[in-house]
Amino acid sequence: MPALTVDPFASTVRGIDEPHPARAELRAAGPLVQAEAPASGPAWIITDNALAREALVHPQIVKDPAYAPASWDPRTAGLEPTAAAQPSLTTFDGPAHEGLRRAHAPLFTARRMNDYTERITDIARDLLTRLAGRGETVDLMADFTTRFPLTVVCDVLGVPLDRIDQAIAACRGMYGETPEEVGRAMAAFGDLAAAALSDGRDGLAVELRDRVPEEITETQLHYLIFTLIFAGQLTTDPSLGFLLARAFSSEEGPVDAFVRDTLRLHSPAPYSLWRFTSAEIELAGVRLPARSPVLIDIQGINTDPGRPIGPDLTFGAGHHYCTGAQLAQLELGAVVRVLRSDFPSARLAVPYAELRQADLGGIQGSRLVALPVVLRG
């Protein structure tokens, strides 16, 4: 198996349409590639579409961080609490995951999300109109791409909208350099969840409370709501930047197809979340020991010229397909439609080719460094 010469987890700054320097090398190295994990030790990256779909439903490739290498520091590796410590859609597997997913999934169907179309459109219009009122060049990455998805997900869940600044601060606090900073952010998310569940609120958080298994505690419910808020911002924020940049520089076309193509080209998450082998298995002819870390190269597979026609892996596949996929696409489409209808003269303030994206490193995705635009004028 050839050794990689480029770190696939390295931070980079590059042009908006320039792929990560490791992407082509990963693809050329074969369907299953060994790399050095950010938290140390070997990790296995799947670069083939068919093998990825096999791994996503493999019963012995699991999400529970309890199966992470014993040498990994959970904080350094960016791991959630183990499934035993905290129920979560992103760490449960098997029947436990099925039960928790049954509580969530009906709340986020296309039909349910479509009920929020007008409200989401109004939020996009209001925020963009406020920015346009300044009559100057504005950087949409400075606040809008964070504030819009957080306002939407908080509104849908029933978090009072006077808490949006608190939600923004909490999301940014999750990147704190010390455990104390992250702890304060988690406490703030707990407050947001409690506010969404308070008497008189009627958002999806209240519906979720009534649907989760009865053994779920209040603290555990708050964590489930945290994951919905944080994930709703973490992935939609960077996607929105790429979408807007393309919208300002592309000819008009069907909005839904435009959104989907942008998500394929600029996947919100370049890799899947970490998965781990719960026992020794064979994958693509390679024996993987128990507790081996496994990733899916979503970005590489989505943009592979040889990928067969069919659904991409932007939102995953199988049992862990992203619960918020419909909401994310609805949000992104709403922004494009508002731009086309309300801001027909909006334009980039710099040439498209000068826009830059920055990777945070690890398995996190890239985000535009800045997106200066003129909304009216």
KEPA-323294 format. One record per residue (C-alpha): residue number from 0; residue in one letter; x, y, z. Coordinates in pm, 1 decimal. Layout:
BEGIN
NUM / A / X / Y / Z
...
This chain:
BEGIN
0 / M / 0.0 / 0.0 / 0.0
1 / P / 164.0 / 330.6 / -108.9
2 / A / 244.2 / 584.9 / 162.6
3 / L / 79.2 / 925.6 / 136.0
4 / T / 311.9 / 1218.2 / 74.6
5 / V / 49.9 / 1480.1 / 169.3
6 / D / -127.4 / 1495.7 / 505.8
7 / P / -502.4 / 1459.7 / 431.6
8 / F / -583.3 / 1629.6 / 763.5
9 / A / -357.0 / 1932.9 / 721.0
10 / S / -486.2 / 2288.6 / 745.1
11 / T / -466.3 / 2471.6 / 414.0
12 / V / -562.6 / 2801.3 / 255.3
13 / R / -639.0 / 2779.4 / -115.7
14 / G / -858.2 / 2907.7 / -396.6
15 / I / -1233.1 / 2861.6 / -375.2
16 / D / -1244.0 / 2583.4 / -634.7
17 / E / -900.5 / 2438.6 / -563.1
18 / P / -923.8 / 2087.6 / -413.1
19 / H / -736.1 / 1989.2 / -99.8
20 / P / -384.6 / 1884.7 / -208.0
21 / A / -437.3 / 1534.9 / -64.5
22 / R / -759.2 / 1461.7 / -251.5
23 / A / -614.5 / 1331.3 / -578.8
24 / E / -344.9 / 1134.6 / -398.8
25 / L / -602.4 / 964.7 / -177.2
26 / R / -807.7 / 865.8 / -479.4
27 / A / -504.4 / 730.3 / -662.7
28 / A / -388.1 / 528.2 / -360.7
29 / G / -681.6 / 287.7 / -380.0
30 / P / -1023.6 / 224.6 / -225.8
31 / L / -886.4 / 195.9 / 130.1
32 / V / -592.6 / 413.9 / 230.8
33 / Q / -394.2 / 415.1 / 553.2
34 / A / -301.4 / 754.8 / 697.8
35 / E / -176.0 / 898.0 / 1024.7
36 / A / -474.3 / 1009.7 / 1234.6
37 / P / -469.0 / 1361.6 / 1383.7
38 / A / -495.3 / 1202.4 / 1729.6
39 / S / -203.4 / 966.8 / 1645.7
40 / G / -182.5 / 615.9 / 1511.0
41 / P / -315.9 / 464.5 / 1189.1
42 / A / -653.9 / 553.5 / 1040.7
43 / W / -822.5 / 410.0 / 733.3
44 / I / -980.4 / 634.0 / 470.2
45 / I / -1232.8 / 491.6 / 222.5
46 / T / -1215.1 / 659.8 / -117.6
47 / D / -1446.0 / 434.7 / -321.9
48 / N / -1821.8 / 493.7 / -351.6
49 / A / -1929.2 / 128.1 / -336.0
50 / L / -1694.7 / 47.7 / -47.9
51 / A / -1813.9 / 356.1 / 139.1
52 / R / -2175.8 / 245.9 / 113.7
53 / E / -2077.1 / -99.8 / 234.0
54 / A / -1893.3 / 45.9 / 533.0
55 / L / -2178.6 / 280.1 / 624.7
56 / V / -2403.8 / -18.7 / 696.5
57 / H / -2138.9 / -263.1 / 820.4
58 / P / -2252.2 / -393.9 / 1162.0
59 / Q / -1895.4 / -401.6 / 1293.6
60 / I / -1802.6 / -48.9 / 1186.9
61 / V / -1967.6 / 156.2 / 1459.1
62 / K / -2004.4 / 517.3 / 1572.4
63 / D / -1958.5 / 466.1 / 1947.1
64 / P / -1638.9 / 644.4 / 2063.9
65 / A / -1598.6 / 370.9 / 2324.7
66 / Y / -1434.4 / 175.5 / 2040.6
67 / A / -1181.3 / 449.0 / 1958.1
68 / P / -813.9 / 359.4 / 2000.8
69 / A / -726.2 / 347.7 / 2369.4
70 / S / -440.9 / 592.0 / 2306.3
71 / W / -671.3 / 866.3 / 2176.0
72 / D / -751.2 / 1166.5 / 2391.6
73 / P / -1124.9 / 1228.7 / 2331.4
74 / R / -1085.9 / 1607.3 / 2338.1
75 / T / -790.0 / 1612.7 / 2099.5
76 / A / -973.3 / 1373.6 / 1868.1
77 / G / -1293.9 / 1579.4 / 1883.3
78 / L / -1501.3 / 1284.5 / 2001.2
79 / E / -1844.5 / 1297.7 / 2158.9
80 / P / -1911.7 / 1119.5 / 2489.0
81 / T / -1949.4 / 744.5 / 2452.7
82 / A / -2291.8 / 599.3 / 2380.4
83 / A / -2308.5 / 466.2 / 2736.5
84 / A / -2240.6 / 811.6 / 2879.4
85 / Q / -2473.9 / 1011.2 / 2654.6
86 / P / -2742.8 / 893.9 / 2410.1
87 / S / -2693.1 / 1053.3 / 2068.8
88 / L / -2794.6 / 989.9 / 1709.9
89 / T / -2430.0 / 1023.4 / 1613.4
90 / T / -2291.7 / 765.7 / 1859.9
91 / F / -2569.5 / 507.1 / 1889.4
92 / D / -2583.1 / 201.0 / 1665.3
93 / G / -2826.4 / -85.9 / 1616.2
94 / P / -3161.4 / -99.2 / 1801.1
95 / A / -3069.7 / 190.6 / 2032.4
96 / H / -3004.8 / 411.6 / 1730.3
97 / E / -3325.1 / 295.9 / 1562.3
98 / G / -3529.3 / 392.9 / 1868.2
99 / L / -3374.1 / 737.4 / 1893.7
100 / R / -3400.8 / 795.7 / 1519.4
101 / R / -3772.2 / 709.7 / 1528.7
102 / A / -3812.0 / 994.9 / 1774.4
103 / H / -3630.6 / 1244.6 / 1550.3
104 / A / -3699.2 / 1148.3 / 1189.3
105 / P / -4072.2 / 1230.7 / 1162.2
106 / L / -4001.1 / 1583.3 / 1284.3
107 / F / -3759.5 / 1655.2 / 999.2
108 / T / -3928.8 / 1505.0 / 694.0
109 / A / -3959.3 / 1706.8 / 373.9
110 / R / -4329.6 / 1757.0 / 444.2
111 / R / -4269.8 / 1889.3 / 795.6
112 / M / -3985.2 / 2113.2 / 685.9
113 / N / -4184.4 / 2256.0 / 396.5
114 / D / -4422.8 / 2398.5 / 654.7
115 / Y / -4140.3 / 2633.8 / 752.6
116 / T / -4065.1 / 2758.8 / 400.8
117 / E / -4231.3 / 3097.3 / 440.7
118 / R / -4078.5 / 3155.8 / 782.7
119 / I / -3728.2 / 3062.3 / 666.4
120 / T / -3764.8 / 3287.7 / 362.2
121 / D / -3870.0 / 3576.5 / 586.7
122 / I / -3565.1 / 3524.6 / 808.1
123 / A / -3331.6 / 3528.8 / 507.0
124 / R / -3499.4 / 3838.8 / 364.9
125 / D / -3489.0 / 4024.7 / 696.7
126 / L / -3121.2 / 3955.8 / 765.2
127 / L / -3009.9 / 4040.1 / 410.9
128 / T / -3222.3 / 4356.4 / 403.0
129 / R / -3058.8 / 4477.9 / 723.0
130 / L / -2716.5 / 4424.1 / 570.2
131 / A / -2815.9 / 4591.5 / 243.8
132 / G / -2936.9 / 4894.2 / 436.5
133 / R / -2577.7 / 4980.6 / 520.8
134 / G / -2521.6 / 5071.0 / 155.8
135 / E / -2165.9 / 4943.7 / 154.8
136 / T / -1959.5 / 4633.2 / 94.1
137 / V / -2037.1 / 4366.9 / 353.4
138 / D / -1858.3 / 4042.9 / 434.3
139 / L / -2127.9 / 3776.4 / 451.8
140 / M / -1888.2 / 3534.9 / 624.7
141 / A / -1846.0 / 3773.3 / 918.3
142 / D / -2192.1 / 3715.2 / 1062.2
143 / F / -2464.6 / 3625.1 / 812.7
144 / T / -2355.5 / 3269.8 / 734.9
145 / T / -2352.8 / 3195.3 / 1107.9
146 / R / -2656.7 / 3397.0 / 1215.7
147 / F / -2895.3 / 3278.1 / 944.5
148 / P / -2874.0 / 2900.4 / 1001.7
149 / L / -2872.4 / 2947.1 / 1379.1
150 / T / -3179.3 / 3169.8 / 1362.9
151 / V / -3356.2 / 2910.3 / 1150.6
152 / V / -3273.2 / 2606.4 / 1362.7
153 / C / -3350.2 / 2790.6 / 1686.2
154 / D / -3682.4 / 2909.2 / 1545.7
155 / V / -3773.8 / 2559.0 / 1430.7
156 / L / -3681.0 / 2408.2 / 1767.3
157 / G / -3858.1 / 2677.2 / 1964.9
158 / V / -3557.7 / 2857.0 / 2114.1
159 / P / -3659.4 / 3222.0 / 2174.6
160 / L / -3504.9 / 3439.3 / 1905.6
161 / D / -3372.6 / 3687.5 / 2160.3
162 / R / -3121.1 / 3411.3 / 2242.8
163 / I / -2954.5 / 3405.9 / 1899.4
164 / D / -2648.3 / 3600.0 / 2011.5
165 / Q / -2611.9 / 3352.1 / 2298.2
166 / A / -2634.4 / 3066.5 / 2047.5
167 / I / -2367.5 / 3225.4 / 1826.3
168 / A / -2135.0 / 3271.0 / 2123.6
169 / A / -2194.5 / 2910.9 / 2233.2
170 / C / -2111.6 / 2774.8 / 1886.6
171 / R / -1790.5 / 2975.2 / 1875.0
172 / G / -1708.0 / 2866.1 / 2228.9
173 / M / -1703.8 / 2503.5 / 2114.4
174 / Y / -1373.1 / 2585.5 / 1943.0
175 / G / -1223.9 / 2714.0 / 2268.2
176 / E / -868.0 / 2619.6 / 2352.5
177 / T / -943.1 / 2508.3 / 2708.4
178 / P / -1190.9 / 2261.4 / 2861.6
179 / E / -1331.6 / 2550.6 / 3064.4
180 / E / -1427.0 / 2743.7 / 2749.7
181 / V / -1596.8 / 2439.5 / 2600.1
182 / G / -1768.4 / 2373.5 / 2932.8
183 / R / -1913.5 / 2724.5 / 2935.9
184 / A / -2035.0 / 2677.1 / 2580.0
185 / M / -2204.2 / 2348.5 / 2671.7
186 / A / -2370.0 / 2515.9 / 2971.1
187 / A / -2501.8 / 2786.2 / 2738.4
188 / F / -2644.3 / 2521.4 / 2506.3
189 / G / -2814.9 / 2366.6 / 2807.9
190 / D / -2977.0 / 2702.6 / 2879.9
191 / L / -3093.8 / 2729.3 / 2518.3
192 / A / -3244.4 / 2380.7 / 2533.0
193 / A / -3421.6 / 2459.1 / 2859.9
194 / A / -3563.0 / 2776.4 / 2705.3
195 / A / -3696.8 / 2579.4 / 2407.7
196 / L / -3867.0 / 2336.0 / 2647.0
197 / S / -4014.7 / 2595.9 / 2881.1
198 / D / -4388.2 / 2635.3 / 2931.8
199 / G / -4567.9 / 2786.9 / 2635.1
200 / R / -4306.4 / 2694.5 / 2374.6
201 / D / -4432.5 / 2490.1 / 2079.2
202 / G / -4127.3 / 2413.5 / 1865.0
203 / L / -3984.5 / 2079.9 / 1762.7
204 / A / -3785.8 / 2054.2 / 2087.4
205 / V / -4113.1 / 2008.5 / 2275.3
206 / E / -4226.9 / 1748.6 / 2023.1
207 / L / -3895.2 / 1567.9 / 2056.1
208 / R / -3931.1 / 1557.8 / 2434.6
209 / D / -4263.4 / 1382.0 / 2392.5
210 / R / -4119.7 / 1127.2 / 2147.8
211 / V / -3785.7 / 1016.3 / 2293.7
212 / P / -3763.7 / 689.9 / 2490.6
213 / E / -3891.1 / 737.3 / 2844.3
214 / E / -3552.9 / 656.4 / 2998.2
215 / I / -3398.7 / 970.9 / 2845.5
216 / T / -3326.2 / 1217.8 / 3125.9
217 / E / -3369.4 / 1594.7 / 3107.5
218 / T / -2993.0 / 1644.5 / 3084.2
219 / Q / -2970.8 / 1389.9 / 2804.6
220 / L / -3257.1 / 1560.9 / 2622.1
221 / H / -3072.0 / 1891.2 / 2648.2
222 / Y / -2772.8 / 1723.1 / 2483.6
223 / L / -2988.4 / 1595.4 / 2197.5
224 / I / -3114.1 / 1949.8 / 2139.6
225 / F / -2756.4 / 2079.2 / 2155.5
226 / T / -2655.2 / 1841.1 / 1876.6
227 / L / -2936.8 / 1970.9 / 1657.0
228 / I / -2842.8 / 2334.8 / 1715.1
229 / F / -2467.0 / 2292.4 / 1679.5
230 / A / -2483.9 / 2058.4 / 1380.7
231 / G / -2733.8 / 2293.8 / 1216.4
232 / Q / -2477.3 / 2572.3 / 1229.7
233 / L / -2155.0 / 2375.5 / 1192.2
234 / T / -2234.7 / 2239.1 / 847.0
235 / T / -2476.0 / 2494.5 / 699.4
236 / D / -2248.4 / 2790.3 / 774.6
237 / P / -1962.7 / 2689.4 / 539.1
238 / S / -2204.5 / 2552.8 / 278.7
239 / L / -2382.0 / 2886.9 / 270.7
240 / G / -2059.0 / 3069.0 / 192.6
241 / F / -1981.3 / 2851.9 / -108.7
242 / L / -2342.7 / 2865.6 / -225.2
243 / L / -2355.6 / 3244.5 / -209.0
244 / A / -2023.9 / 3282.2 / -388.5
245 / R / -2148.5 / 3063.5 / -671.9
246 / A / -2488.5 / 3236.1 / -675.9
247 / F / -2324.6 / 3576.0 / -725.4
248 / S / -2116.5 / 3447.2 / -1015.8
249 / S / -2337.7 / 3190.3 / -1191.4
250 / E / -2619.7 / 3208.2 / -1438.7
251 / E / -2963.5 / 3140.4 / -1299.7
252 / G / -3098.0 / 2787.7 / -1307.2
253 / P / -3327.2 / 2564.2 / -1102.8
254 / V / -3258.3 / 2647.9 / -738.7
255 / D / -3285.8 / 2298.6 / -591.9
256 / A / -3042.3 / 2151.3 / -845.5
257 / F / -2804.3 / 2442.5 / -790.6
258 / V / -2807.8 / 2384.1 / -413.8
259 / R / -2749.9 / 2013.7 / -452.1
260 / D / -2463.2 / 2061.1 / -696.3
261 / T / -2296.0 / 2310.6 / -463.9
262 / L / -2324.4 / 2066.2 / -174.5
263 / R / -2168.7 / 1795.8 / -390.4
264 / L / -1875.8 / 2013.5 / -495.7
265 / H / -1824.5 / 2169.5 / -152.4
266 / S / -1942.1 / 1907.1 / 92.9
267 / P / -2026.2 / 2052.8 / 436.6
268 / A / -1811.2 / 1776.3 / 585.2
269 / P / -1519.2 / 1651.3 / 373.3
270 / Y / -1510.4 / 1331.2 / 575.0
271 / S / -1766.8 / 1130.8 / 765.8
272 / L / -1757.0 / 1137.6 / 1143.0
273 / W / -1519.2 / 884.3 / 1290.0
274 / R / -1623.6 / 523.3 / 1285.8
275 / F / -1444.4 / 235.4 / 1456.5
276 / T / -1421.9 / -138.0 / 1407.6
277 / S / -1582.1 / -320.4 / 1699.6
278 / A / -1393.1 / -639.5 / 1606.7
279 / E / -1127.1 / -746.5 / 1360.0
280 / I / -1274.1 / -730.2 / 1009.1
281 / E / -1165.1 / -755.0 / 647.5
282 / L / -1236.5 / -457.6 / 424.6
283 / A / -1124.5 / -434.6 / 61.4
284 / G / -891.5 / -727.6 / 123.7
285 / V / -724.7 / -559.2 / 422.5
286 / R / -744.1 / -694.2 / 777.6
287 / L / -836.4 / -415.1 / 1016.2
288 / P / -783.0 / -481.2 / 1387.4
289 / A / -1053.4 / -403.7 / 1640.7
290 / R / -1067.8 / -34.7 / 1738.1
291 / S / -939.2 / 77.8 / 1397.8
292 / P / -1054.5 / 432.4 / 1305.9
293 / V / -1235.1 / 450.4 / 970.7
294 / L / -1338.3 / 755.0 / 766.7
295 / I / -1531.3 / 804.1 / 443.6
296 / D / -1375.1 / 1056.5 / 204.6
297 / I / -1706.7 / 1222.0 / 120.2
298 / Q / -1552.9 / 1515.3 / -67.6
299 / G / -1327.9 / 1293.7 / -274.4
300 / I / -1600.4 / 1044.9 / -363.9
301 / N / -1852.5 / 1317.7 / -447.5
302 / T / -1611.6 / 1484.7 / -689.8
303 / D / -1460.4 / 1168.0 / -837.5
304 / P / -1503.2 / 1186.5 / -1217.8
305 / G / -1545.2 / 808.2 / -1218.1
306 / R / -1824.3 / 801.9 / -960.9
307 / P / -2134.2 / 625.5 / -1096.4
308 / I / -2445.5 / 833.0 / -1161.3
309 / G / -2669.8 / 831.3 / -857.3
310 / P / -2707.8 / 983.7 / -511.4
311 / D / -2397.7 / 1142.5 / -363.2
312 / L / -2273.9 / 1106.1 / -6.4
313 / T / -2315.5 / 1466.6 / 108.3
314 / F / -2560.8 / 1366.2 / 381.0
315 / G / -2429.1 / 1013.8 / 423.3
316 / A / -2618.9 / 693.1 / 350.6
317 / G / -2775.7 / 408.6 / 540.7
318 / H / -2891.9 / 414.8 / 901.7
319 / H / -2708.4 / 737.1 / 987.4
320 / Y / -2829.2 / 946.3 / 691.8
321 / C / -2838.3 / 1307.1 / 812.8
322 / T / -3164.2 / 1385.8 / 992.3
323 / G / -3135.9 / 1754.3 / 904.8
324 / A / -3080.0 / 1710.3 / 530.5
325 / Q / -3421.2 / 1846.5 / 430.9
326 / L / -3391.1 / 2150.5 / 657.5
327 / A / -3040.9 / 2232.5 / 534.3
328 / Q / -3143.7 / 2223.5 / 168.3
329 / L / -3455.0 / 2428.3 / 241.5
330 / E / -3246.0 / 2696.6 / 413.5
331 / L / -2993.6 / 2716.9 / 132.4
332 / G / -3261.8 / 2730.7 / -134.5
333 / A / -3445.7 / 3007.3 / 50.9
334 / V / -3138.2 / 3230.5 / 50.9
335 / V / -3082.3 / 3185.9 / -322.8
336 / R / -3446.6 / 3263.0 / -398.7
337 / V / -3441.0 / 3577.6 / -183.5
338 / L / -3124.7 / 3698.2 / -355.4
339 / R / -3277.9 / 3646.4 / -698.3
340 / S / -3607.7 / 3813.5 / -613.0
341 / D / -3506.0 / 4094.4 / -377.2
342 / F / -3144.6 / 4169.3 / -467.9
343 / P / -3115.0 / 4129.4 / -846.7
344 / S / -2816.7 / 4365.5 / -867.7
345 / A / -2619.8 / 4199.1 / -586.3
346 / R / -2263.0 / 4117.9 / -683.2
347 / L / -1928.5 / 4010.0 / -548.6
348 / A / -1704.4 / 4298.1 / -445.0
349 / V / -1395.7 / 4106.3 / -563.0
350 / P / -1341.4 / 3868.7 / -855.8
351 / Y / -1465.3 / 3517.0 / -786.7
352 / A / -1118.9 / 3375.6 / -854.4
353 / E / -975.7 / 3578.9 / -565.5
354 / L / -1197.8 / 3413.4 / -303.6
355 / R / -1007.9 / 3184.6 / -67.5
356 / Q / -1110.6 / 2891.3 / 147.8
357 / A / -940.4 / 2774.3 / 466.1
358 / D / -941.2 / 2425.8 / 616.5
359 / L / -952.4 / 2407.7 / 994.1
360 / G / -764.1 / 2079.4 / 980.9
361 / G / -851.9 / 1732.6 / 1101.6
362 / I / -1183.2 / 1607.3 / 968.1
363 / Q / -1341.2 / 1952.4 / 973.9
364 / G / -1441.2 / 2114.5 / 649.4
365 / S / -1328.2 / 2432.3 / 479.4
366 / R / -1488.9 / 2773.6 / 497.5
367 / L / -1444.9 / 3085.0 / 287.6
368 / V / -1202.4 / 3328.6 / 447.5
369 / A / -1425.1 / 3619.7 / 344.3
370 / L / -1714.5 / 3690.0 / 108.9
371 / P / -1728.8 / 4064.2 / 35.3
372 / V / -2040.9 / 4160.1 / -157.7
373 / V / -2246.9 / 4460.4 / -257.3
374 / L / -2613.2 / 4372.4 / -210.5
375 / R / -2753.1 / 4687.8 / -369.4
376 / G / -2584.8 / 4934.4 / -595.0
